[in-house]
Protein backbone atom coordinates (compact mmCIF):
# COMPACT_ATOMS: atom_id res chain seq x y z
CA UNK A 1 0.00 0.00 0.00
CA UNK A 2 1.19 3.47 -0.87
CA UNK A 3 0.22 6.49 1.23
CA UNK A 4 1.39 9.96 0.28
CA UNK A 5 0.46 13.30 1.87
CA UNK A 6 0.57 16.22 -0.58
CA UNK A 7 -0.36 18.98 1.89
CA UNK A 8 1.99 21.90 1.34
CA UNK A 9 3.37 20.65 -1.98
CA UNK A 10 3.55 23.05 -4.92
CA UNK A 11 1.12 21.84 -7.59
CA UNK A 12 3.73 20.91 -10.20
CA UNK A 13 5.82 19.01 -7.64
CA UNK A 14 2.75 17.01 -6.57
CA UNK A 15 1.93 16.09 -10.18
CA UNK A 16 5.56 15.15 -10.90
CA UNK A 17 5.70 12.97 -7.79
CA UNK A 18 2.43 11.23 -8.68
CA UNK A 19 3.73 10.51 -12.20
CA UNK A 20 6.92 9.08 -10.66
CA UNK A 21 4.94 6.79 -8.34
CA UNK A 22 2.74 5.53 -11.18
CA UNK A 23 5.80 4.90 -13.33
CA UNK A 24 7.60 2.97 -10.59
CA UNK A 25 4.61 0.74 -9.91
CA UNK A 26 4.01 0.03 -13.58
CA UNK A 27 7.70 -0.65 -14.29
CA UNK A 28 7.75 -3.21 -11.48
CA UNK A 29 4.71 -5.03 -12.95
CA UNK A 30 2.97 -5.06 -9.59
CA UNK A 31 -0.40 -3.78 -8.41
CA UNK A 32 -0.56 -1.27 -5.55
CA UNK A 33 -3.48 0.20 -3.62
CA UNK A 34 -2.73 3.88 -2.99
CA UNK A 35 -4.13 6.70 -0.88
CA UNK A 36 -3.16 10.24 -1.80
CA UNK A 37 -3.96 12.83 0.86
CA UNK A 38 -4.73 16.08 -0.93
CA UNK A 39 -7.21 18.10 1.05
CA UNK A 40 -9.90 19.90 -0.96
CA UNK A 41 -7.89 22.36 -3.06
CA UNK A 42 -6.39 22.47 -6.53
CA UNK A 43 -4.03 19.55 -5.89
CA UNK A 44 -7.02 17.25 -5.37
CA UNK A 45 -8.52 18.13 -8.76
CA UNK A 46 -5.18 18.01 -10.57
CA UNK A 47 -4.16 14.62 -9.15
CA UNK A 48 -7.59 13.14 -9.86
CA UNK A 49 -7.29 14.33 -13.46
CA UNK A 50 -3.73 13.02 -13.77
CA UNK A 51 -4.80 9.58 -12.55
CA UNK A 52 -7.60 9.53 -15.15
CA UNK A 53 -5.12 10.47 -17.91
CA UNK A 54 -3.07 7.41 -16.88
CA UNK A 55 -6.15 5.24 -17.43
CA UNK A 56 -6.79 4.68 -13.73
CA UNK A 57 -10.11 4.86 -11.87
CA UNK A 58 -9.62 7.10 -8.82
CA UNK A 59 -12.30 7.68 -6.22
CA UNK A 60 -12.53 9.43 -2.87
CA UNK A 61 -12.22 7.74 0.49
CA UNK A 62 -15.58 7.21 2.16
CA UNK A 63 -15.87 9.68 5.01
CA UNK A 64 -12.96 11.83 3.82
CA UNK A 65 -13.15 13.20 0.29
CA UNK A 66 -9.77 14.88 0.79
CA UNK A 67 -8.15 11.48 0.17
CA UNK A 68 -7.98 9.97 -3.31
CA UNK A 69 -7.91 6.16 -3.41
CA UNK A 70 -6.84 4.19 -6.47
CA UNK A 71 -5.42 0.85 -7.51
CA UNK A 72 -2.37 1.33 -9.71
CA UNK A 73 -1.74 -1.45 -12.20
PyMOL Python script that loads the backbone (N, CA, C, O; Angstrom):
from pymol import cmd

cmd.read_pdbstr("""\
ATOM      1  N   UNK A   1       0.847  -1.185   0.000  1.00  0.00           N
ATOM      2  CA  UNK A   1       0.000   0.000   0.000  1.00  0.00           C
ATOM      3  C   UNK A   1       0.885   1.238   0.000  1.00  0.00           C
ATOM      4  O   UNK A   1       1.899   1.301   0.694  1.00  0.00           O
ATOM      5  N   UNK A   2       0.484   2.199  -0.779  1.00  0.00           N
ATOM      6  CA  UNK A   2       1.192   3.472  -0.871  1.00  0.00           C
ATOM      7  C   UNK A   2       0.315   4.537  -0.228  1.00  0.00           C
ATOM      8  O   UNK A   2      -0.875   4.634  -0.526  1.00  0.00           O
ATOM      9  N   UNK A   3       0.906   5.332   0.649  1.00  0.00           N
ATOM     10  CA  UNK A   3       0.223   6.489   1.225  1.00  0.00           C
ATOM     11  C   UNK A   3       1.139   7.689   1.047  1.00  0.00           C
ATOM     12  O   UNK A   3       2.318   7.638   1.398  1.00  0.00           O
ATOM     13  N   UNK A   4       0.594   8.764   0.502  1.00  0.00           N
ATOM     14  CA  UNK A   4       1.391   9.964   0.279  1.00  0.00           C
ATOM     15  C   UNK A   4       0.556  11.180   0.639  1.00  0.00           C
ATOM     16  O   UNK A   4      -0.588  11.309   0.204  1.00  0.00           O
ATOM     17  N   UNK A   5       1.140  12.080   1.442  1.00  0.00           N
ATOM     18  CA  UNK A   5       0.465  13.304   1.868  1.00  0.00           C
ATOM     19  C   UNK A   5       1.011  14.473   1.051  1.00  0.00           C
ATOM     20  O   UNK A   5       2.201  14.781   1.123  1.00  0.00           O
ATOM     21  N   UNK A   6       0.152  15.118   0.284  1.00  0.00           N
ATOM     22  CA  UNK A   6       0.569  16.224  -0.576  1.00  0.00           C
ATOM     23  C   UNK A   6       0.241  17.599   0.005  1.00  0.00           C
ATOM     24  O   UNK A   6       0.333  18.597  -0.710  1.00  0.00           O
ATOM     25  N   UNK A   7      -0.135  17.674   1.269  1.00  0.00           N
ATOM     26  CA  UNK A   7      -0.362  18.982   1.889  1.00  0.00           C
ATOM     27  C   UNK A   7       0.936  19.787   1.832  1.00  0.00           C
ATOM     28  O   UNK A   7       2.000  19.292   2.203  1.00  0.00           O
ATOM     29  N   UNK A   8       0.837  21.011   1.371  1.00  0.00           N
ATOM     30  CA  UNK A   8       1.988  21.899   1.342  1.00  0.00           C
ATOM     31  C   UNK A   8       2.870  21.764   0.111  1.00  0.00           C
ATOM     32  O   UNK A   8       3.816  22.536  -0.052  1.00  0.00           O
ATOM     33  N   UNK A   9       2.584  20.808  -0.753  1.00  0.00           N
ATOM     34  CA  UNK A   9       3.368  20.650  -1.981  1.00  0.00           C
ATOM     35  C   UNK A   9       2.972  21.716  -2.994  1.00  0.00           C
ATOM     36  O   UNK A   9       1.792  22.053  -3.096  1.00  0.00           O
ATOM     37  N   UNK A  10       3.929  22.254  -3.745  1.00  0.00           N
ATOM     38  CA  UNK A  10       3.554  23.049  -4.917  1.00  0.00           C
ATOM     39  C   UNK A  10       2.858  22.127  -5.925  1.00  0.00           C
ATOM     40  O   UNK A  10       3.181  20.941  -6.001  1.00  0.00           O
ATOM     41  N   UNK A  11       1.925  22.653  -6.684  1.00  0.00           N
ATOM     42  CA  UNK A  11       1.116  21.842  -7.586  1.00  0.00           C
ATOM     43  C   UNK A  11       1.967  21.012  -8.548  1.00  0.00           C
ATOM     44  O   UNK A  11       1.753  19.807  -8.675  1.00  0.00           O
ATOM     45  N   UNK A  12       2.918  21.636  -9.218  1.00  0.00           N
ATOM     46  CA  UNK A  12       3.729  20.906 -10.198  1.00  0.00           C
ATOM     47  C   UNK A  12       4.557  19.805  -9.549  1.00  0.00           C
ATOM     48  O   UNK A  12       4.745  18.744 -10.144  1.00  0.00           O
ATOM     49  N   UNK A  13       5.053  20.041  -8.340  1.00  0.00           N
ATOM     50  CA  UNK A  13       5.817  19.009  -7.635  1.00  0.00           C
ATOM     51  C   UNK A  13       4.929  17.817  -7.287  1.00  0.00           C
ATOM     52  O   UNK A  13       5.367  16.670  -7.368  1.00  0.00           O
ATOM     53  N   UNK A  14       3.687  18.086  -6.901  1.00  0.00           N
ATOM     54  CA  UNK A  14       2.752  17.005  -6.571  1.00  0.00           C
ATOM     55  C   UNK A  14       2.450  16.163  -7.809  1.00  0.00           C
ATOM     56  O   UNK A  14       2.436  14.934  -7.734  1.00  0.00           O
ATOM     57  N   UNK A  15       2.211  16.814  -8.942  1.00  0.00           N
ATOM     58  CA  UNK A  15       1.928  16.086 -10.182  1.00  0.00           C
ATOM     59  C   UNK A  15       3.146  15.270 -10.608  1.00  0.00           C
ATOM     60  O   UNK A  15       3.010  14.109 -10.994  1.00  0.00           O
ATOM     61  N   UNK A  16       4.330  15.868 -10.541  1.00  0.00           N
ATOM     62  CA  UNK A  16       5.557  15.150 -10.905  1.00  0.00           C
ATOM     63  C   UNK A  16       5.766  13.933 -10.013  1.00  0.00           C
ATOM     64  O   UNK A  16       6.147  12.868 -10.498  1.00  0.00           O
ATOM     65  N   UNK A  17       5.520  14.081  -8.716  1.00  0.00           N
ATOM     66  CA  UNK A  17       5.695  12.965  -7.788  1.00  0.00           C
ATOM     67  C   UNK A  17       4.686  11.857  -8.071  1.00  0.00           C
ATOM     68  O   UNK A  17       5.033  10.676  -8.038  1.00  0.00           O
ATOM     69  N   UNK A  18       3.450  12.230  -8.346  1.00  0.00           N
ATOM     70  CA  UNK A  18       2.433  11.234  -8.681  1.00  0.00           C
ATOM     71  C   UNK A  18       2.819  10.470  -9.950  1.00  0.00           C
ATOM     72  O   UNK A  18       2.690   9.247  -9.998  1.00  0.00           O
ATOM     73  N   UNK A  19       3.286  11.176 -10.965  1.00  0.00           N
ATOM     74  CA  UNK A  19       3.729  10.511 -12.196  1.00  0.00           C
ATOM     75  C   UNK A  19       4.886   9.549 -11.918  1.00  0.00           C
ATOM     76  O   UNK A  19       4.951   8.468 -12.504  1.00  0.00           O
ATOM     77  N   UNK A  20       5.792   9.940 -11.030  1.00  0.00           N
ATOM     78  CA  UNK A  20       6.917   9.080 -10.656  1.00  0.00           C
ATOM     79  C   UNK A  20       6.421   7.810  -9.982  1.00  0.00           C
ATOM     80  O   UNK A  20       6.883   6.715 -10.304  1.00  0.00           O
ATOM     81  N   UNK A  21       5.488   7.947  -9.054  1.00  0.00           N
ATOM     82  CA  UNK A  21       4.938   6.787  -8.339  1.00  0.00           C
ATOM     83  C   UNK A  21       4.253   5.837  -9.319  1.00  0.00           C
ATOM     84  O   UNK A  21       4.478   4.628  -9.270  1.00  0.00           O
ATOM     85  N   UNK A  22       3.430   6.373 -10.198  1.00  0.00           N
ATOM     86  CA  UNK A  22       2.735   5.531 -11.180  1.00  0.00           C
ATOM     87  C   UNK A  22       3.751   4.801 -12.051  1.00  0.00           C
ATOM     88  O   UNK A  22       3.607   3.605 -12.306  1.00  0.00           O
ATOM     89  N   UNK A  23       4.770   5.512 -12.504  1.00  0.00           N
ATOM     90  CA  UNK A  23       5.804   4.900 -13.334  1.00  0.00           C
ATOM     91  C   UNK A  23       6.537   3.780 -12.627  1.00  0.00           C
ATOM     92  O   UNK A  23       6.782   2.725 -13.214  1.00  0.00           O
ATOM     93  N   UNK A  24       6.893   4.003 -11.358  1.00  0.00           N
ATOM     94  CA  UNK A  24       7.604   2.973 -10.592  1.00  0.00           C
ATOM     95  C   UNK A  24       6.758   1.718 -10.421  1.00  0.00           C
ATOM     96  O   UNK A  24       7.255   0.603 -10.580  1.00  0.00           O
ATOM     97  N   UNK A  25       5.491   1.895 -10.099  1.00  0.00           N
ATOM     98  CA  UNK A  25       4.610   0.738  -9.906  1.00  0.00           C
ATOM     99  C   UNK A  25       4.447  -0.018 -11.218  1.00  0.00           C
ATOM    100  O   UNK A  25       4.533  -1.246 -11.243  1.00  0.00           O
ATOM    101  N   UNK A  26       4.217   0.692 -12.286  1.00  0.00           N
ATOM    102  CA  UNK A  26       4.010   0.027 -13.583  1.00  0.00           C
ATOM    103  C   UNK A  26       5.286  -0.643 -14.087  1.00  0.00           C
ATOM    104  O   UNK A  26       5.216  -1.714 -14.690  1.00  0.00           O
ATOM    105  N   UNK A  27       6.434  -0.041 -13.857  1.00  0.00           N
ATOM    106  CA  UNK A  27       7.700  -0.645 -14.292  1.00  0.00           C
ATOM    107  C   UNK A  27       7.999  -1.928 -13.522  1.00  0.00           C
ATOM    108  O   UNK A  27       8.677  -2.819 -14.034  1.00  0.00           O
ATOM    109  N   UNK A  28       7.496  -2.020 -12.296  1.00  0.00           N
ATOM    110  CA  UNK A  28       7.750  -3.211 -11.476  1.00  0.00           C
ATOM    111  C   UNK A  28       6.738  -4.324 -11.755  1.00  0.00           C
ATOM    112  O   UNK A  28       6.859  -5.422 -11.211  1.00  0.00           O
ATOM    113  N   UNK A  29       5.755  -4.050 -12.588  1.00  0.00           N
ATOM    114  CA  UNK A  29       4.710  -5.028 -12.949  1.00  0.00           C
ATOM    115  C   UNK A  29       3.930  -5.528 -11.741  1.00  0.00           C
ATOM    116  O   UNK A  29       3.489  -6.677 -11.714  1.00  0.00           O
ATOM    117  N   UNK A  30       3.762  -4.674 -10.751  1.00  0.00           N
ATOM    118  CA  UNK A  30       2.967  -5.065  -9.590  1.00  0.00           C
ATOM    119  C   UNK A  30       1.713  -4.189  -9.523  1.00  0.00           C
ATOM    120  O   UNK A  30       1.590  -3.207 -10.254  1.00  0.00           O
ATOM    121  N   UNK A  31       0.808  -4.551  -8.657  1.00  0.00           N
ATOM    122  CA  UNK A  31      -0.401  -3.780  -8.409  1.00  0.00           C
ATOM    123  C   UNK A  31      -0.304  -3.207  -7.004  1.00  0.00           C
ATOM    124  O   UNK A  31       0.051  -3.917  -6.064  1.00  0.00           O
ATOM    125  N   UNK A  32      -0.616  -1.934  -6.860  1.00  0.00           N
ATOM    126  CA  UNK A  32      -0.562  -1.269  -5.554  1.00  0.00           C
ATOM    127  C   UNK A  32      -1.855  -0.507  -5.303  1.00  0.00           C
ATOM    128  O   UNK A  32      -2.362   0.184  -6.186  1.00  0.00           O
ATOM    129  N   UNK A  33      -2.381  -0.640  -4.095  1.00  0.00           N
ATOM    130  CA  UNK A  33      -3.475   0.205  -3.625  1.00  0.00           C
ATOM    131  C   UNK A  33      -2.815   1.468  -3.083  1.00  0.00           C
ATOM    132  O   UNK A  33      -1.827   1.384  -2.354  1.00  0.00           O
ATOM    133  N   UNK A  34      -3.345   2.627  -3.428  1.00  0.00           N
ATOM    134  CA  UNK A  34      -2.729   3.878  -2.991  1.00  0.00           C
ATOM    135  C   UNK A  34      -3.767   4.840  -2.437  1.00  0.00           C
ATOM    136  O   UNK A  34      -4.907   4.896  -2.898  1.00  0.00           O
ATOM    137  N   UNK A  35      -3.337   5.596  -1.433  1.00  0.00           N
ATOM    138  CA  UNK A  35      -4.126   6.695  -0.881  1.00  0.00           C
ATOM    139  C   UNK A  35      -3.286   7.960  -0.975  1.00  0.00           C
ATOM    140  O   UNK A  35      -2.174   8.024  -0.451  1.00  0.00           O
ATOM    141  N   UNK A  36      -3.836   8.965  -1.651  1.00  0.00           N
ATOM    142  CA  UNK A  36      -3.160  10.239  -1.804  1.00  0.00           C
ATOM    143  C   UNK A  36      -3.946  11.290  -1.031  1.00  0.00           C
ATOM    144  O   UNK A  36      -5.093  11.590  -1.362  1.00  0.00           O
ATOM    145  N   UNK A  37      -3.324  11.843  -0.006  1.00  0.00           N
ATOM    146  CA  UNK A  37      -3.962  12.828   0.862  1.00  0.00           C
ATOM    147  C   UNK A  37      -3.741  14.197   0.227  1.00  0.00           C
ATOM    148  O   UNK A  37      -2.607  14.657   0.097  1.00  0.00           O
ATOM    149  N   UNK A  38      -4.839  14.840  -0.167  1.00  0.00           N
ATOM    150  CA  UNK A  38      -4.730  16.083  -0.926  1.00  0.00           C
ATOM    151  C   UNK A  38      -5.438  17.265  -0.285  1.00  0.00           C
ATOM    152  O   UNK A  38      -5.139  18.410  -0.624  1.00  0.00           O
ATOM    153  N   UNK A  39      -6.351  17.026   0.613  1.00  0.00           N
ATOM    154  CA  UNK A  39      -7.215  18.102   1.052  1.00  0.00           C
ATOM    155  C   UNK A  39      -8.252  18.372  -0.025  1.00  0.00           C
ATOM    156  O   UNK A  39      -8.562  17.490  -0.826  1.00  0.00           O
ATOM    157  N   UNK A  40      -8.790  19.587  -0.048  1.00  0.00           N
ATOM    158  CA  UNK A  40      -9.897  19.897  -0.958  1.00  0.00           C
ATOM    159  C   UNK A  40      -9.556  20.979  -1.978  1.00  0.00           C
ATOM    160  O   UNK A  40     -10.459  21.544  -2.594  1.00  0.00           O
ATOM    161  N   UNK A  41      -8.282  21.277  -2.166  1.00  0.00           N
ATOM    162  CA  UNK A  41      -7.887  22.360  -3.063  1.00  0.00           C
ATOM    163  C   UNK A  41      -7.557  21.910  -4.470  1.00  0.00           C
ATOM    164  O   UNK A  41      -8.039  20.882  -4.946  1.00  0.00           O
ATOM    165  N   UNK A  42      -6.717  22.711  -5.130  1.00  0.00           N
ATOM    166  CA  UNK A  42      -6.389  22.469  -6.534  1.00  0.00           C
ATOM    167  C   UNK A  42      -5.591  21.188  -6.736  1.00  0.00           C
ATOM    168  O   UNK A  42      -5.686  20.564  -7.793  1.00  0.00           O
ATOM    169  N   UNK A  43      -4.809  20.786  -5.742  1.00  0.00           N
ATOM    170  CA  UNK A  43      -4.033  19.551  -5.886  1.00  0.00           C
ATOM    171  C   UNK A  43      -4.975  18.361  -6.036  1.00  0.00           C
ATOM    172  O   UNK A  43      -4.714  17.460  -6.832  1.00  0.00           O
ATOM    173  N   UNK A  44      -6.048  18.354  -5.289  1.00  0.00           N
ATOM    174  CA  UNK A  44      -7.020  17.251  -5.374  1.00  0.00           C
ATOM    175  C   UNK A  44      -7.532  17.096  -6.802  1.00  0.00           C
ATOM    176  O   UNK A  44      -7.519  15.993  -7.351  1.00  0.00           O
ATOM    177  N   UNK A  45      -7.978  18.181  -7.399  1.00  0.00           N
ATOM    178  CA  UNK A  45      -8.518  18.128  -8.761  1.00  0.00           C
ATOM    179  C   UNK A  45      -7.444  17.739  -9.770  1.00  0.00           C
ATOM    180  O   UNK A  45      -7.699  16.946 -10.677  1.00  0.00           O
ATOM    181  N   UNK A  46      -6.255  18.289  -9.618  1.00  0.00           N
ATOM    182  CA  UNK A  46      -5.176  18.010 -10.568  1.00  0.00           C
ATOM    183  C   UNK A  46      -4.720  16.557 -10.489  1.00  0.00           C
ATOM    184  O   UNK A  46      -4.481  15.931 -11.521  1.00  0.00           O
ATOM    185  N   UNK A  47      -4.597  16.011  -9.278  1.00  0.00           N
ATOM    186  CA  UNK A  47      -4.158  14.621  -9.148  1.00  0.00           C
ATOM    187  C   UNK A  47      -5.239  13.665  -9.642  1.00  0.00           C
ATOM    188  O   UNK A  47      -4.932  12.650 -10.268  1.00  0.00           O
ATOM    189  N   UNK A  48      -6.487  13.980  -9.366  1.00  0.00           N
ATOM    190  CA  UNK A  48      -7.593  13.145  -9.862  1.00  0.00           C
ATOM    191  C   UNK A  48      -7.554  13.103 -11.390  1.00  0.00           C
ATOM    192  O   UNK A  48      -7.689  12.036 -11.988  1.00  0.00           O
ATOM    193  N   UNK A  49      -7.373  14.249 -12.009  1.00  0.00           N
ATOM    194  CA  UNK A  49      -7.295  14.335 -13.464  1.00  0.00           C
ATOM    195  C   UNK A  49      -6.080  13.576 -14.001  1.00  0.00           C
ATOM    196  O   UNK A  49      -6.183  12.875 -15.008  1.00  0.00           O
ATOM    197  N   UNK A  50      -4.947  13.711 -13.345  1.00  0.00           N
ATOM    198  CA  UNK A  50      -3.726  13.017 -13.766  1.00  0.00           C
ATOM    199  C   UNK A  50      -3.914  11.509 -13.706  1.00  0.00           C
ATOM    200  O   UNK A  50      -3.483  10.797 -14.614  1.00  0.00           O
ATOM    201  N   UNK A  51      -4.542  11.019 -12.663  1.00  0.00           N
ATOM    202  CA  UNK A  51      -4.804   9.581 -12.548  1.00  0.00           C
ATOM    203  C   UNK A  51      -5.699   9.106 -13.688  1.00  0.00           C
ATOM    204  O   UNK A  51      -5.471   8.032 -14.245  1.00  0.00           O
ATOM    205  N   UNK A  52      -6.710   9.889 -14.039  1.00  0.00           N
ATOM    206  CA  UNK A  52      -7.603   9.527 -15.146  1.00  0.00           C
ATOM    207  C   UNK A  52      -6.829   9.480 -16.471  1.00  0.00           C
ATOM    208  O   UNK A  52      -7.052   8.585 -17.286  1.00  0.00           O
ATOM    209  N   UNK A  53      -5.928  10.435 -16.685  1.00  0.00           N
ATOM    210  CA  UNK A  53      -5.118  10.465 -17.907  1.00  0.00           C
ATOM    211  C   UNK A  53      -4.283   9.191 -18.028  1.00  0.00           C
ATOM    212  O   UNK A  53      -4.039   8.705 -19.133  1.00  0.00           O
ATOM    213  N   UNK A  54      -3.850   8.657 -16.896  1.00  0.00           N
ATOM    214  CA  UNK A  54      -3.069   7.414 -16.877  1.00  0.00           C
ATOM    215  C   UNK A  54      -3.953   6.173 -17.027  1.00  0.00           C
ATOM    216  O   UNK A  54      -3.456   5.050 -16.952  1.00  0.00           O
ATOM    217  N   UNK A  55      -5.246   6.366 -17.235  1.00  0.00           N
ATOM    218  CA  UNK A  55      -6.149   5.235 -17.434  1.00  0.00           C
ATOM    219  C   UNK A  55      -6.572   4.555 -16.151  1.00  0.00           C
ATOM    220  O   UNK A  55      -7.039   3.416 -16.175  1.00  0.00           O
ATOM    221  N   UNK A  56      -6.413   5.241 -15.030  1.00  0.00           N
ATOM    222  CA  UNK A  56      -6.789   4.675 -13.730  1.00  0.00           C
ATOM    223  C   UNK A  56      -8.179   5.165 -13.335  1.00  0.00           C
ATOM    224  O   UNK A  56      -8.721   6.083 -13.952  1.00  0.00           O
ATOM    225  N   UNK A  57      -8.747   4.553 -12.312  1.00  0.00           N
ATOM    226  CA  UNK A  57     -10.111   4.856 -11.875  1.00  0.00           C
ATOM    227  C   UNK A  57     -10.102   5.339 -10.423  1.00  0.00           C
ATOM    228  O   UNK A  57     -10.467   4.587  -9.520  1.00  0.00           O
ATOM    229  N   UNK A  58      -9.687   6.589 -10.193  1.00  0.00           N
ATOM    230  CA  UNK A  58      -9.621   7.095  -8.824  1.00  0.00           C
ATOM    231  C   UNK A  58     -10.999   7.380  -8.248  1.00  0.00           C
ATOM    232  O   UNK A  58     -11.949   7.672  -8.975  1.00  0.00           O
ATOM    233  N   UNK A  59     -11.087   7.288  -6.929  1.00  0.00           N
ATOM    234  CA  UNK A  59     -12.302   7.676  -6.217  1.00  0.00           C
ATOM    235  C   UNK A  59     -11.862   8.348  -4.921  1.00  0.00           C
ATOM    236  O   UNK A  59     -10.669   8.489  -4.652  1.00  0.00           O
ATOM    237  N   UNK A  60     -12.840   8.755  -4.128  1.00  0.00           N
ATOM    238  CA  UNK A  60     -12.533   9.428  -2.871  1.00  0.00           C
ATOM    239  C   UNK A  60     -12.850   8.498  -1.714  1.00  0.00           C
ATOM    240  O   UNK A  60     -13.799   7.716  -1.764  1.00  0.00           O
ATOM    241  N   UNK A  61     -12.040   8.596  -0.674  1.00  0.00           N
ATOM    242  CA  UNK A  61     -12.220   7.739   0.494  1.00  0.00           C
ATOM    243  C   UNK A  61     -13.555   8.058   1.164  1.00  0.00           C
ATOM    244  O   UNK A  61     -13.891   9.222   1.383  1.00  0.00           O
ATOM    245  N   UNK A  62     -14.298   7.023   1.481  1.00  0.00           N
ATOM    246  CA  UNK A  62     -15.580   7.207   2.160  1.00  0.00           C
ATOM    247  C   UNK A  62     -15.325   7.869   3.508  1.00  0.00           C
ATOM    248  O   UNK A  62     -14.518   7.390   4.305  1.00  0.00           O
ATOM    249  N   UNK A  63     -16.014   8.963   3.749  1.00  0.00           N
ATOM    250  CA  UNK A  63     -15.873   9.679   5.007  1.00  0.00           C
ATOM    251  C   UNK A  63     -14.809  10.762   4.986  1.00  0.00           C
ATOM    252  O   UNK A  63     -14.734  11.573   5.909  1.00  0.00           O
ATOM    253  N   UNK A  64     -13.972  10.788   3.931  1.00  0.00           N
ATOM    254  CA  UNK A  64     -12.957  11.832   3.822  1.00  0.00           C
ATOM    255  C   UNK A  64     -12.632  12.054   2.348  1.00  0.00           C
ATOM    256  O   UNK A  64     -11.745  11.401   1.799  1.00  0.00           O
ATOM    257  N   UNK A  65     -13.341  12.963   1.719  1.00  0.00           N
ATOM    258  CA  UNK A  65     -13.148  13.205   0.293  1.00  0.00           C
ATOM    259  C   UNK A  65     -11.879  13.986  -0.013  1.00  0.00           C
ATOM    260  O   UNK A  65     -11.633  14.333  -1.169  1.00  0.00           O
ATOM    261  N   UNK A  66     -11.077  14.266   0.994  1.00  0.00           N
ATOM    262  CA  UNK A  66      -9.769  14.882   0.789  1.00  0.00           C
ATOM    263  C   UNK A  66      -8.691  13.841   0.551  1.00  0.00           C
ATOM    264  O   UNK A  66      -7.510  14.176   0.462  1.00  0.00           O
ATOM    265  N   UNK A  67      -9.089  12.576   0.448  1.00  0.00           N
ATOM    266  CA  UNK A  67      -8.153  11.481   0.173  1.00  0.00           C
ATOM    267  C   UNK A  67      -8.612  10.763  -1.091  1.00  0.00           C
ATOM    268  O   UNK A  67      -9.744  10.288  -1.179  1.00  0.00           O
ATOM    269  N   UNK A  68      -7.711  10.695  -2.065  1.00  0.00           N
ATOM    270  CA  UNK A  68      -7.982   9.966  -3.305  1.00  0.00           C
ATOM    271  C   UNK A  68      -7.481   8.539  -3.119  1.00  0.00           C
ATOM    272  O   UNK A  68      -6.357   8.324  -2.666  1.00  0.00           O
ATOM    273  N   UNK A  69      -8.314   7.570  -3.467  1.00  0.00           N
ATOM    274  CA  UNK A  69      -7.913   6.161  -3.413  1.00  0.00           C
ATOM    275  C   UNK A  69      -7.933   5.601  -4.832  1.00  0.00           C
ATOM    276  O   UNK A  69      -8.802   5.934  -5.637  1.00  0.00           O
ATOM    277  N   UNK A  70      -6.955   4.743  -5.118  1.00  0.00           N
ATOM    278  CA  UNK A  70      -6.841   4.189  -6.466  1.00  0.00           C
ATOM    279  C   UNK A  70      -5.988   2.929  -6.415  1.00  0.00           C
ATOM    280  O   UNK A  70      -5.097   2.797  -5.576  1.00  0.00           O
ATOM    281  N   UNK A  71      -6.277   2.015  -7.320  1.00  0.00           N
ATOM    282  CA  UNK A  71      -5.425   0.850  -7.509  1.00  0.00           C
ATOM    283  C   UNK A  71      -4.600   1.101  -8.762  1.00  0.00           C
ATOM    284  O   UNK A  71      -5.143   1.298  -9.849  1.00  0.00           O
ATOM    285  N   UNK A  72      -3.281   1.090  -8.596  1.00  0.00           N
ATOM    286  CA  UNK A  72      -2.367   1.335  -9.713  1.00  0.00           C
ATOM    287  C   UNK A  72      -1.912  -0.010 -10.257  1.00  0.00           C
ATOM    288  O   UNK A  72      -1.376  -0.844  -9.528  1.00  0.00           O
ATOM    289  N   UNK A  73      -2.136  -0.205 -11.547  1.00  0.00           N
ATOM    290  CA  UNK A  73      -1.738  -1.455 -12.203  1.00  0.00           C
ATOM    291  C   UNK A  73      -0.827  -1.143 -13.365  1.00  0.00           C
ATOM    292  O   UNK A  73      -0.374  -2.054 -14.056  1.00  0.00           O
TER     293      UNK A  73
END
""", "prot")
cmd.dss("prot")
cmd.show_as("cartoon", "prot")
cmd.util.cbc("prot")
cmd.orient("prot")
